[in-house]
Amino acid sequence: MKKSLSLFFLAIFSTGILFAQGQVSITGTITKPAGKNITFYYYKNLLANQPVFYQADLEEDGSFSVNFELEKPIPITMRHGRETTAMYVYPGDLISLSLNPKNFDETIKYEGQGKGVAASNFLAAQFLEFENALISDSEENIMKTMKAEEFLVAMDNLQQRKQDFLAKYMKENGLSKDFAEYYRSSESYKWANDLMNYKPYHAFYNKIEEEEVEIPDGYYSFLTKMEITNNKAITWSEYVSFVKNYLDYKTSNTTDGLSDEGEVTAMDKYNLAQKYLFDEPRILITAMIIKDALEYGNPLEIEDAYSAFVSTYAKTEYATLLKPIFKEAMRLAPGQPAPDIQLVDINGENVELRDFRGKVVYLDFWASWCGPCRAQMPYAKELKEEYKGQDVVFLYVSIDDDEEAWRKAVEEENLKGVLLFSQGFRSETPQAYGVKAIPNYFLINRNGTIALSNPDRPSGKNVRKQINEALESRSR
């Protein structure tokens, strides 16, 4: 134990030395700027999902200078105006860039010292080469019209073209071997994600059920070639997306370790992550599964896994991040009192949640500007009509900033029922319910306690079952 602790603190000390020696300097000049500043950012911890930003104001001549510390080579994003571009930088890089926002991608150029110069120039060149290739060209058209076997062939061809482009560029311009390894690996995860997304996207664009999508035998054989546990990739969004897709695939195509409840639960995914992942990826992904369940599922289902995680990994940043999320989720967990609502409806009448005591309440947070919210409205009206005459109340709470925009949307949707307005995300009611994104739904028992903090949307398969269970519940 003492040896492990000594190695731990030695690692921390060594990291500190590397960090101090790993300064990155990026300078440059922007011709005819599209804004007053330039920003560089990257993700250090994908569980927090909060980028690390470095921003510099432009001088009158368009010049700028940014300096920051890095522990290891990483992909970063540069943003100016409305445009962004990918870079790859190393500790110790001295990079000078130039660009004209009018032709952003065509004019960006990197010079200076360090391996990040060549790597960033390559990323700029490959973007131009493949900007309009397949998925980038028209996701809807490709995913909607191609059969699975056609899509597989097309994606394989695109992947090969990218690898050929890398080989040619390396021969003509030179690139570090570790960057080439990063590019090959990250592109393979992007490729795998596209292949795994085909089924749900094809179903969505054709307005059919996923079960109706024909997938040929052997389509998913590419998964045997993928590196599932990759410690180098835990800050790559494409890797994390792949692992999540992989676990979704496993839950849909295996019964090993799954519950017998018919529906895939958060614990099912948690158990599969424990089985198929190791090292740092296991810690990160299980933390993400817990976080998703706390924020978008039933927190009671994942409570034991949360307790085990924060005990096992108590000193990690992941455990620190999960603790306030767990506390907030349990405040709104099934069985807890639903926060009171005191708002004015569309007719100017005062409405309180307690007015509906004795009835089940389906609470819908939405806004006029929210596309997914508006897409649910036809289903919401259909659902409301089905429960007409029963002890179910549908409360629609808009969090628009603009009251007139809300009223206009209500008229456009021909929405009826209890229509309430709570101005903005930071207003009292959405804050009380912990609303951070919309649409957001709650199901409230007859006695005013929460039945579900994340019931299905009006279009969901289980929403009627959930409402019926609340109607039949003893929580009266």
Secondary structure as GFF3:
##gff-version 3
##sequence-region A 1 476
A	DSSP	alpha_helix	2	21	.	.	.	ID=ss1
A	DSSP	beta_strand	23	30	.	.	.	ID=ss2
A	DSSP	beta_strand	37	42	.	.	.	ID=ss3
A	DSSP	beta_strand	52	57	.	.	.	ID=ss4
A	DSSP	beta_strand	63	69	.	.	.	ID=ss5
A	DSSP	beta_strand	74	80	.	.	.	ID=ss6
A	DSSP	beta_strand	83	89	.	.	.	ID=ss7
A	DSSP	beta_strand	94	99	.	.	.	ID=ss8
A	DSSP	three_ten_helix	101	103	.	.	.	ID=ss9
A	DSSP	alpha_helix	104	107	.	.	.	ID=ss10
A	DSSP	beta_strand	109	113	.	.	.	ID=ss11
A	DSSP	alpha_helix	115	130	.	.	.	ID=ss12
A	DSSP	three_ten_helix	134	136	.	.	.	ID=ss13
A	DSSP	alpha_helix	139	145	.	.	.	ID=ss14
A	DSSP	alpha_helix	148	173	.	.	.	ID=ss15
A	DSSP	alpha_helix	177	206	.	.	.	ID=ss16
A	DSSP	three_ten_helix	210	212	.	.	.	ID=ss17
A	DSSP	three_ten_helix	219	225	.	.	.	ID=ss18
A	DSSP	three_ten_helix	231	233	.	.	.	ID=ss19
A	DSSP	alpha_helix	237	253	.	.	.	ID=ss20
A	DSSP	alpha_helix	266	276	.	.	.	ID=ss21
A	DSSP	alpha_helix	279	296	.	.	.	ID=ss22
A	DSSP	alpha_helix	299	312	.	.	.	ID=ss23
A	DSSP	alpha_helix	317	331	.	.	.	ID=ss24
A	DSSP	beta_strand	342	344	.	.	.	ID=ss25
A	DSSP	beta_strand	350	352	.	.	.	ID=ss26
A	DSSP	three_ten_helix	353	356	.	.	.	ID=ss27
A	DSSP	beta_strand	360	366	.	.	.	ID=ss28
A	DSSP	alpha_helix	371	386	.	.	.	ID=ss29
A	DSSP	beta_strand	392	398	.	.	.	ID=ss30
A	DSSP	alpha_helix	403	413	.	.	.	ID=ss31
A	DSSP	beta_strand	418	421	.	.	.	ID=ss32
A	DSSP	alpha_helix	428	432	.	.	.	ID=ss33
A	DSSP	beta_strand	440	444	.	.	.	ID=ss34
A	DSSP	beta_strand	450	452	.	.	.	ID=ss35
A	DSSP	alpha_helix	463	472	.	.	.	ID=ss36
###
